[in-house]
Amino acid sequence: MLMPKKTKYRKVQRGRMTGQSKGARTLAFGEFGLQAVEPIWLTAQQIEAVRICLSRHLKKVGKMYLRVFPDKPVTQKPAETRMGKGKGGVDHWVAVVKRNRILCEISGIEEVVAREVLKSAAYKLPIKTKFVKKAIDLS
């Protein structure tokens, strides 16, 4: 699973997911992409499922780019434990995804196939997403 090699702090606070994504709102690497419509914590397992789905569909024809990384630790206290005695240990890692964040991009294939591939990847995610394509400059 994806997780950082090293972090400044072992445990972090929950934070907020209001507003739009600060960056990664436009396509930077590929021609087509999947954009989040609502905020969520994407777990490392969900990101891995999308990665596997994309790589299986694209094979060696297209190229894929993941634009999210799980860098936030989520803690969990053991079951049937009394309150107090500090924060629990790190259970899993998540990526904070705000609205309009590009989750993944693909290139090297035509639009009809790209729509199918990204639709199958979107089924792996627990949020609403939309298909986006790169704007063409006519200037």
MDTraj code that builds the backbone (N, CA, C; nanometers):
import mdtraj as md
import numpy as np

residues = "MET LEU MET PRO LYS LYS THR LYS TYR ARG LYS VAL GLN ARG GLY ARG MET THR GLY GLN SER LYS GLY ALA ARG THR LEU ALA PHE GLY GLU PHE GLY LEU GLN ALA VAL GLU PRO ILE TRP LEU THR ALA GLN GLN ILE GLU ALA VAL ARG ILE CYS LEU SER ARG HIS LEU LYS LYS VAL GLY LYS MET TYR LEU ARG VAL PHE PRO ASP LYS PRO VAL THR GLN LYS PRO ALA GLU THR ARG MET GLY LYS GLY LYS GLY GLY VAL ASP HIS TRP VAL ALA VAL VAL LYS ARG ASN ARG ILE LEU CYS GLU ILE SER GLY ILE GLU GLU VAL VAL ALA ARG GLU VAL LEU LYS SER ALA ALA TYR LYS LEU PRO ILE LYS THR LYS PHE VAL LYS LYS ALA ILE ASP LEU SER".split()
xyz = np.array([
    [0.0829, -0.1196, 0.0000],
    [0.0000, 0.0000, 0.0000],
    [0.0868, 0.1251, 0.0000],
    [0.0288, 0.2332, -0.0490],
    [0.0984, 0.3611, -0.0492],
    [0.1015, 0.4205, 0.0911],
    [0.2158, 0.4722, 0.1302],
    [0.2308, 0.5462, 0.2557],
    [0.3638, 0.6211, 0.2510],
    [0.3755, 0.7313, 0.3241],
    [0.5006, 0.8065, 0.3204],
    [0.6150, 0.7300, 0.3858],
    [0.7366, 0.7520, 0.3362],
    [0.8540, 0.6885, 0.3972],
    [0.8812, 0.7486, 0.5350],
    [0.8643, 0.8804, 0.5447],
    [0.8954, 0.9503, 0.6687],
    [0.8005, 1.0683, 0.6837],
    [0.7552, 1.0959, 0.8068],
    [0.6691, 1.2112, 0.8313],
    [0.7271, 1.2947, 0.9448],
    [0.6865, 1.4208, 0.9507],
    [0.7358, 1.5088, 1.0563],
    [0.6746, 1.4699, 1.1902],
    [0.5442, 1.4352, 1.1895],
    [0.4748, 1.3948, 1.3114],
    [0.4056, 1.2609, 1.2891],
    [0.4036, 1.1773, 1.3914],
    [0.3429, 1.0445, 1.3797],
    [0.1914, 1.0509, 1.3648],
    [0.1280, 1.1423, 1.4393],
    [-0.0180, 1.1521, 1.4397],
    [-0.0593, 1.2960, 1.4103],
    [-0.1693, 1.3119, 1.3377],
    [-0.2175, 1.4462, 1.3039],
    [-0.3644, 1.4593, 1.3419],
    [-0.4110, 1.5850, 1.3508],
    [-0.5520, 1.6087, 1.3805],
    [-0.6351, 1.5929, 1.2547],
    [-0.7674, 1.5851, 1.2742],
    [-0.8556, 1.5506, 1.1627],
    [-0.8630, 1.6574, 1.0535],
    [-0.8725, 1.7841, 1.0898],
    [-0.8792, 1.8910, 0.9902],
    [-1.0172, 1.9041, 0.9277],
    [-1.0257, 1.9874, 0.8239],
    [-1.1521, 2.0126, 0.7548],
    [-1.1382, 1.9873, 0.6058],
    [-1.2520, 1.9620, 0.5421],
    [-1.2506, 1.9375, 0.3979],
    [-1.3415, 2.0350, 0.3236],
    [-1.3689, 2.1524, 0.3838],
    [-1.4575, 2.2485, 0.3185],
    [-1.3835, 2.3228, 0.2076],
    [-1.4575, 2.3738, 0.1122],
    [-1.3986, 2.4520, 0.0042],
    [-1.3426, 2.3664, -0.1078],
    [-1.2834, 2.4372, -0.2044],
    [-1.2276, 2.3693, -0.3212],
    [-1.0819, 2.3322, -0.2978],
    [-1.0333, 2.2425, -0.3792],
    [-0.8944, 2.1991, -0.3710],
    [-0.8020, 2.3173, -0.4000],
    [-0.6926, 2.3238, -0.3242],
    [-0.5983, 2.4355, -0.3404],
    [-0.5212, 2.4232, -0.4713],
    [-0.4867, 2.3025, -0.5074],
    [-0.4150, 2.2796, -0.6324],
    [-0.4729, 2.1603, -0.7055],
    [-0.4100, 2.1206, -0.8145],
    [-0.4510, 2.0030, -0.8938],
    [-0.5954, 2.0107, -0.9402],
    [-0.6366, 2.1299, -0.9883],
    [-0.7734, 2.1456, -1.0385],
    [-0.7813, 2.1355, -1.1898],
    [-0.6652, 2.1380, -1.2556],
    [-0.6626, 2.1268, -1.4017],
    [-0.5725, 2.0101, -1.4417],
    [-0.5906, 1.9619, -1.5630],
    [-0.5080, 1.8524, -1.6134],
    [-0.3672, 1.9044, -1.6405],
    [-0.2664, 1.8330, -1.5908],
    [-0.1282, 1.8768, -1.6068],
    [-0.0445, 1.7799, -1.6900],
    [-0.0744, 1.6503, -1.6833],
    [0.0108, 1.5503, -1.7475],
    [-0.0591, 1.4770, -1.8609],
    [-0.1857, 1.4399, -1.8415],
    [-0.2572, 1.3611, -1.9401],
    [-0.3574, 1.4432, -2.0197],
    [-0.4282, 1.3745, -2.1099],
    [-0.5298, 1.4389, -2.1931],
    [-0.6686, 1.4299, -2.1301],
    [-0.6936, 1.3219, -2.0538],
    [-0.8240, 1.2997, -1.9908],
    [-0.8031, 1.2694, -1.8430],
    [-0.9023, 1.3042, -1.7617],
    [-0.8860, 1.2809, -1.6185],
    [-1.0167, 1.2577, -1.5466],
    [-1.0044, 1.2230, -1.4194],
    [-1.1180, 1.1998, -1.3310],
    [-1.1124, 1.3048, -1.2215],
    [-1.2196, 1.3842, -1.2089],
    [-1.2231, 1.4944, -1.1135],
    [-1.3252, 1.4665, -1.0039],
    [-1.2865, 1.4906, -0.8774],
    [-1.3766, 1.4693, -0.7636],
    [-1.4815, 1.5798, -0.7598],
    [-1.6065, 1.5425, -0.7335],
    [-1.7153, 1.6388, -0.7255],
    [-1.7452, 1.6735, -0.5794],
    [-1.7123, 1.5827, -0.4879],
    [-1.7377, 1.6032, -0.3453],
    [-1.6130, 1.5692, -0.2635],
    [-1.6033, 1.6220, -0.1398],
    [-1.4848, 1.5953, -0.0579],
    [-1.4896, 1.4588, 0.0098],
    [-1.3712, 1.4016, 0.0336],
    [-1.3627, 1.2704, 0.0977],
    [-1.2195, 1.2441, 0.1428],
    [-1.2034, 1.1487, 0.2337],
    [-1.0727, 1.0913, 0.2646],
    [-1.0603, 0.9656, 0.1807],
    [-0.9690, 0.9640, 0.0845],
    [-0.9445, 0.8441, 0.0043],
    [-0.8381, 0.7607, 0.0738],
    [-0.8694, 0.6363, 0.1031],
    [-0.7727, 0.5503, 0.1710],
    [-0.6702, 0.4972, 0.0707],
    [-0.5591, 0.4481, 0.1222],
    [-0.4537, 0.3925, 0.0376],
    [-0.5065, 0.2732, -0.0413],
    [-0.5965, 0.1949, 0.0191],
    [-0.6540, 0.0786, -0.0494],
    [-0.7387, 0.1211, -0.1688],
    [-0.8157, 0.2296, -0.1538],
    [-0.8998, 0.2769, -0.2638],
    [-0.8151, 0.3304, -0.3785],
    [-0.7083, 0.4022, -0.3454],
    [-0.6175, 0.4546, -0.4478],
    [-0.5495, 0.3389, -0.5209],
    [-0.5098, 0.2374, -0.4466],
    [-0.4465, 0.1190, -0.5065],
    [-0.5427, 0.0463, -0.6002],
    [-0.6709, 0.0381, -0.5615],
    [-0.7718, -0.0266, -0.6460],
    [-0.7873, 0.0483, -0.7779],
    [-0.7854, 0.1813, -0.7733],
    [-0.7946, 0.2627, -0.8948],
    [-0.6711, 0.2408, -0.9815],
    [-0.5535, 0.2381, -0.9179],
    [-0.4285, 0.2180, -0.9913],
    [-0.4273, 0.0847, -1.0652],
    [-0.4700, -0.0213, -0.9971],
    [-0.4738, -0.1545, -1.0579],
    [-0.5743, -0.1572, -1.1729],
    [-0.6909, -0.0967, -1.1529],
    [-0.7948, -0.0930, -1.2560],
    [-0.7441, -0.0211, -1.3820],
    [-0.6790, 0.0935, -1.3626],
    [-0.6274, 0.1698, -1.4765],
    [-0.5169, 0.0927, -1.5489],
    [-0.4246, 0.0345, -1.4740],
    [-0.3132, -0.0357, -1.5376],
    [-0.3598, -0.1601, -1.6132],
    [-0.4634, -0.2255, -1.5642],
    [-0.5167, -0.3436, -1.6346],
    [-0.5857, -0.3053, -1.7642],
    [-0.6570, -0.1919, -1.7639],
    [-0.7264, -0.1491, -1.8854],
    [-0.6301, -0.0908, -1.9885],
    [-0.5324, -0.0128, -1.9422],
    [-0.4433, 0.0562, -2.0354],
    [-0.3364, -0.0354, -2.0933],
    [-0.2969, -0.1369, -2.0171],
    [-0.1889, -0.2282, -2.0542],
    [-0.0648, -0.1468, -2.0925],
    [-0.0118, -0.1642, -2.2136],
    [0.1082, -0.0894, -2.2525],
    [0.0767, 0.0198, -2.3540],
    [-0.0524, 0.0436, -2.3788],
    [-0.0927, 0.1406, -2.4804],
    [-0.0864, 0.2828, -2.4263],
    [-0.1599, 0.3103, -2.3196],
    [-0.1669, 0.4454, -2.2645],
    [-0.0766, 0.4637, -2.1444],
    [-0.0778, 0.5853, -2.0916],
    [0.0016, 0.6178, -1.9730],
    [-0.0927, 0.6757, -1.8685],
    [-0.0692, 0.6408, -1.7415],
    [-0.1559, 0.6921, -1.6345],
    [-0.0746, 0.7716, -1.5335],
    [-0.1409, 0.8677, -1.4719],
    [-0.0791, 0.9531, -1.3704],
    [-0.1747, 0.9629, -1.2520],
    [-0.1300, 0.9232, -1.1338],
    [-0.2105, 0.9387, -1.0121],
    [-0.1770, 1.0734, -0.9509],
    [-0.2767, 1.1528, -0.9171],
    [-0.2530, 1.2870, -0.8644],
    [-0.2837, 1.2973, -0.7152],
    [-0.3086, 1.1853, -0.6478],
    [-0.3331, 1.1864, -0.5031],
    [-0.2378, 1.0892, -0.4352],
    [-0.1989, 1.1234, -0.3123],
    [-0.1101, 1.0361, -0.2351],
    [-0.1563, 1.0361, -0.0889],
    [-0.1675, 0.9185, -0.0263],
    [-0.2145, 0.9119, 0.1131],
    [-0.1035, 0.9510, 0.2118],
    [-0.1047, 1.0771, 0.2544],
    [0.0002, 1.1262, 0.3427],
    [-0.0514, 1.1644, 0.4812],
    [-0.1770, 1.1316, 0.5102],
    [-0.2361, 1.1658, 0.6397],
    [-0.2622, 1.0385, 0.7196],
    [-0.2042, 1.0242, 0.8389],
    [-0.2297, 0.9050, 0.9198],
    [-0.3627, 0.9157, 0.9936],
    [-0.4384, 0.8074, 0.9952],
    [-0.5650, 0.8007, 1.0693],
    [-0.5443, 0.7011, 1.1829],
    [-0.5751, 0.7450, 1.3045],
    [-0.5526, 0.6596, 1.4214],
    [-0.6804, 0.5885, 1.4618],
    [-0.6646, 0.4787, 1.5321],
    [-0.7786, 0.3987, 1.5777],
    [-0.7423, 0.3369, 1.7119],
    [-0.8319, 0.3524, 1.8097],
    [-0.8082, 0.2877, 1.9390],
    [-0.8586, 0.1434, 1.9307],
    [-0.8003, 0.0532, 2.0055],
    [-0.8464, -0.0855, 2.0023],
    [-0.9925, -0.0987, 2.0451],
    [-1.0591, -0.2046, 2.0015],
    [-1.1984, -0.2288, 2.0370],
    [-1.2104, -0.2554, 2.1875],
    [-1.3204, -0.2119, 2.2443],
    [-1.3519, -0.2325, 2.3861],
    [-1.2438, -0.1769, 2.4788],
    [-1.1982, -0.0555, 2.4460],
    [-1.0996, 0.0129, 2.5292],
    [-1.1675, 0.1307, 2.5974],
    [-1.1362, 0.1539, 2.7239],
    [-1.1952, 0.2663, 2.7969],
    [-1.1424, 0.3983, 2.7439],
    [-1.2208, 0.5044, 2.7682],
    [-1.1813, 0.6380, 2.7234],
    [-1.0567, 0.6834, 2.7988],
    [-0.9832, 0.7765, 2.7374],
    [-0.8619, 0.8273, 2.8001],
    [-0.7397, 0.7517, 2.7539],
    [-0.6298, 0.7700, 2.8224],
    [-0.5018, 0.7033, 2.7926],
    [-0.4473, 0.7381, 2.6540],
    [-0.4775, 0.8594, 2.6059],
    [-0.4150, 0.9099, 2.4834],
    [-0.4780, 0.8656, 2.3533],
    [-0.4175, 0.9129, 2.2472],
    [-0.4662, 0.8848, 2.1128],
    [-0.4204, 0.7453, 2.0702],
    [-0.4995, 0.6802, 1.9864],
    [-0.4665, 0.5452, 1.9409],
    [-0.3518, 0.5424, 1.8423],
    [-0.3123, 0.4247, 1.8041],
    [-0.2036, 0.4071, 1.7077],
    [-0.2509, 0.4289, 1.5656],
    [-0.1564, 0.4484, 1.4737],
    [-0.1901, 0.4713, 1.3330],
    [-0.2487, 0.3431, 1.2738],
    [-0.3693, 0.3560, 1.2181],
    [-0.4412, 0.2413, 1.1632],
    [-0.4230, 0.2326, 1.0115],
    [-0.4445, 0.3451, 0.9415],
    [-0.4280, 0.3473, 0.7965],
    [-0.3955, 0.4891, 0.7509],
    [-0.3688, 0.5031, 0.6219],
    [-0.3308, 0.6324, 0.5643],
    [-0.4362, 0.6769, 0.4640],
    [-0.4620, 0.8078, 0.4611],
    [-0.5615, 0.8628, 0.3689],
    [-0.5049, 0.9842, 0.2947],
    [-0.5668, 1.0130, 0.1809],
    [-0.5383, 1.1353, 0.1057],
    [-0.6603, 1.2249, 0.1206],
    [-0.6414, 1.3480, 0.1615],
    [-0.7524, 1.4424, 0.1751],
    [-0.7852, 1.4957, 0.0362],
    [-0.9052, 1.4658, -0.0120],
    [-0.9485, 1.5092, -0.1449],
    [-1.0615, 1.6089, -0.1280],
    [-1.0389, 1.7320, -0.1754],
    [-1.1433, 1.8337, -0.1709],
    [-1.2125, 1.8414, -0.3068],
    [-1.3156, 1.9249, -0.3163],
    [-1.3903, 1.9368, -0.4412],
    [-1.3005, 1.9855, -0.5551],
    [-1.3278, 1.9376, -0.6750],
    [-1.2600, 1.9749, -0.8004],
    [-1.1156, 1.9276, -0.8102],
    [-1.0740, 1.8355, -0.7270],
    [-0.9382, 1.7811, -0.7338],
    [-0.9308, 1.6764, -0.8442],
    [-0.8268, 1.6827, -0.9261],
    [-0.8042, 1.5796, -1.0272],
    [-0.7423, 1.4586, -0.9567],
    [-0.8070, 1.3444, -0.9678],
    [-0.7609, 1.2240, -0.8993],
    [-0.6594, 1.1468, -0.9824],
    [-0.6880, 1.1298, -1.1104],
    [-0.5959, 1.0583, -1.1979],
    [-0.6113, 1.1102, -1.3403],
    [-0.5060, 1.0899, -1.4178],
    [-0.5052, 1.1330, -1.5574],
    [-0.4535, 1.0194, -1.6447],
    [-0.5002, 1.0172, -1.7691],
    [-0.4493, 0.9184, -1.8644],
    [-0.4233, 0.9866, -1.9978],
    [-0.3318, 0.9300, -2.0749],
    [-0.3016, 0.9834, -2.2077],
    [-0.2630, 0.8676, -2.2997],
    [-0.2594, 0.8967, -2.4279],
    [-0.2164, 0.7963, -2.5244],
    [-0.3274, 0.7110, -2.5818],
    [-0.4536, 0.7413, -2.5498],
    [-0.5666, 0.6670, -2.6066],
    [-0.6742, 0.7654, -2.6513],
    [-0.7671, 0.7192, -2.7345],
    [-0.8719, 0.8084, -2.7829],
    [-0.9807, 0.8284, -2.6759],
    [-1.0623, 0.9305, -2.6961],
    [-1.1580, 0.9742, -2.5940],
    [-1.2626, 0.8688, -2.5587],
    [-1.3130, 0.7957, -2.6554],
    [-1.4168, 0.6946, -2.6295],
    [-1.3648, 0.5869, -2.5348],
    [-1.2434, 0.5408, -2.5600],
    [-1.1823, 0.4381, -2.4751],
    [-1.1490, 0.4976, -2.3381],
    [-1.1018, 0.6223, -2.3373],
    [-1.0662, 0.6895, -2.2115],
    [-1.1876, 0.7023, -2.1203],
    [-1.3033, 0.7340, -2.1784],
    [-1.4267, 0.7439, -2.0988],
    [-1.4596, 0.6102, -2.0324],
    [-1.4463, 0.5018, -2.1080],
    [-1.4734, 0.3677, -2.0546],
    [-1.3781, 0.3322, -1.9421],
    [-1.2488, 0.3584, -1.9643],
    [-1.1457, 0.3247, -1.8660],
    [-1.1665, 0.4028, -1.7368],
    [-1.1901, 0.5333, -1.7480],
    [-1.2083, 0.6163, -1.6285],
    [-1.3418, 0.5875, -1.5590],
    [-1.4407, 0.5428, -1.6357],
    [-1.5688, 0.5049, -1.5745],
    [-1.5510, 0.3810, -1.4882],
    [-1.4732, 0.2850, -1.5367],
    [-1.4485, 0.1637, -1.4584],
    [-1.3643, 0.1954, -1.3345],
    [-1.2738, 0.2936, -1.3450],
    [-1.1943, 0.3358, -1.2293],
    [-1.2819, 0.4092, -1.1281],
    [-1.3795, 0.4846, -1.1771],
    [-1.4697, 0.5602, -1.0884],
    [-1.5575, 0.4672, -1.0056],
    [-1.5854, 0.3475, -1.0573],
    [-1.6641, 0.2505, -0.9814],
    [-1.5917, 0.2064, -0.8538],
    [-1.4602, 0.2173, -0.8544],
    [-1.3809, 0.1768, -0.7377],
    [-1.3816, 0.2822, -0.6274],
    [-1.4302, 0.4023, -0.6591],
    [-1.4265, 0.5129, -0.5623],
    [-1.5628, 0.5363, -0.4987],
    [-1.5651, 0.5731, -0.3693],
    [-1.6922, 0.5946, -0.2999],
    [-1.7462, 0.7371, -0.3122],
    [-1.7073, 0.8107, -0.4166],
    [-1.7539, 0.9484, -0.4351],
    [-1.8019, 0.9695, -0.5772],
    [-1.8701, 1.0830, -0.5976],
    [-1.9106, 1.1218, -0.7318],
    [-1.7901, 1.1838, -0.8010],
    [-1.7693, 1.1453, -0.9257],
    [-1.6594, 1.2007, -1.0040],
    [-1.7115, 1.2411, -1.1402],
    [-1.6314, 1.3205, -1.2124],
    [-1.6702, 1.3541, -1.3493],
    [-1.5496, 1.3435, -1.4413],
    [-1.5782, 1.3123, -1.5667],
    [-1.4759, 1.2980, -1.6706],
    [-1.4397, 1.4372, -1.7214],
    [-1.3105, 1.4683, -1.7283],
    [-1.2660, 1.5976, -1.7801],
    [-1.1617, 1.5729, -1.8884],
    [-1.1579, 1.6644, -1.9854],
    [-1.0544, 1.6550, -2.0896],
    [-0.9849, 1.7888, -2.1044],
    [-0.8641, 1.7844, -2.1564],
    [-0.7806, 1.9033, -2.1684],
    [-0.8408, 2.0015, -2.2674],
    [-0.8420, 2.1284, -2.2301],
    [-0.8924, 2.2327, -2.3184],
    [-0.7919, 2.2571, -2.4296],
    [-0.8436, 2.2814, -2.5509],
    [-0.7572, 2.3040, -2.6661],
    [-0.7389, 2.4541, -2.6860],
    [-0.6125, 2.4985, -2.6906],
    [-0.5832, 2.6409, -2.7143],
    [-0.5885, 2.6698, -2.8635],
    [-0.6676, 2.7692, -2.9021],
    [-0.6799, 2.8057, -3.0423],
    [-0.6001, 2.9322, -3.0755],
    [-0.5315, 2.9875, -2.9764],
    [-0.4586, 3.1134, -3.0009],
    [-0.3228, 3.0921, -3.0653],
])
top = md.Topology()
chain = top.add_chain()
for i, resn in enumerate(residues, 1):
    res = top.add_residue(resn, chain, resSeq=i)
    for name in ("N", "CA", "C"):
        top.add_atom(name, md.element.get_by_symbol(name[0]), res)
traj = md.Trajectory(xyz[None], top)
